[in-house]
């Protein structure tokens, strides 16, 4: 049971879909495995990184500015949500997956150079290591986590940024299993029930697209992005450009018929 990893289940889901098995059937199969793993207390370490397949097409969830602010404001209201809050801030500002955050060690973080490195073994793809530049929010969040780690004695290079806690004792050489319970309570309190932590990665990539960045730049930051998702993000980028052009149109005075006719006479 302990040898089963989230990647194993994800690969199984992909393989089953390739041979034409419906999303509903695959979900039933994974659900059976989940019950077995739960019985043997092995599901919690996988839960954050295994998602059930959509049984019918569903629109990707992107938070409005107000919803995003409400999520972060709510996260500050309880100390026991601090880890979930910090993880959310990093996901929103780096595009990192939950499994990548859990695999992050202090040796991968350079606060002076404002960069962090996502190690190949921490991600779900074989794309290799990638370096992500850190904006001010990400730097401040990591500085907060570093201060916490210093106080807990878990800030050595080989220690995890999100260390495990066994029976109230910090285990810095082990990665945290996740922040699932805190995340669920936090999102319900913020009025965002059902928001997945992985949706924050989608949110970050969407905002990069709306900023007009190229696919290559986005992939350099976010790592592997499927062709289907790139097509989706390209559509978002086009919509952002369209809105910008429409804004220009509204800011300019519309020519009247008389003005057009007068200009035509001048040209002739």
Buried (B, 14 or more C-beta within 10 A) or exposed (E): EEEBBBBEBBEBBEEBBEEEBEBEBBBEBBEEBBEEBEEEEBBEBBBBBBBBBEEEEEEEEBBEEEBBEBBBEBBEEBEEBBBBBBBBBBBBBBBBBBBBBBBBBBEBBBBEEBBBBBBBEBBBEEEEEBEBEBEEBBBBBBEBBBEBBEEEEBBEEEBBBBBBBEEEEBBBEEBBBBBBEBBBBBBEBBEBEEBBBBBBBBBBBBBBBBEEBEBEEBBBBBBEBEEEBBEBBEEBBEEBEEEEEEEEEEEEEEEEEEEEEEEEEEEE
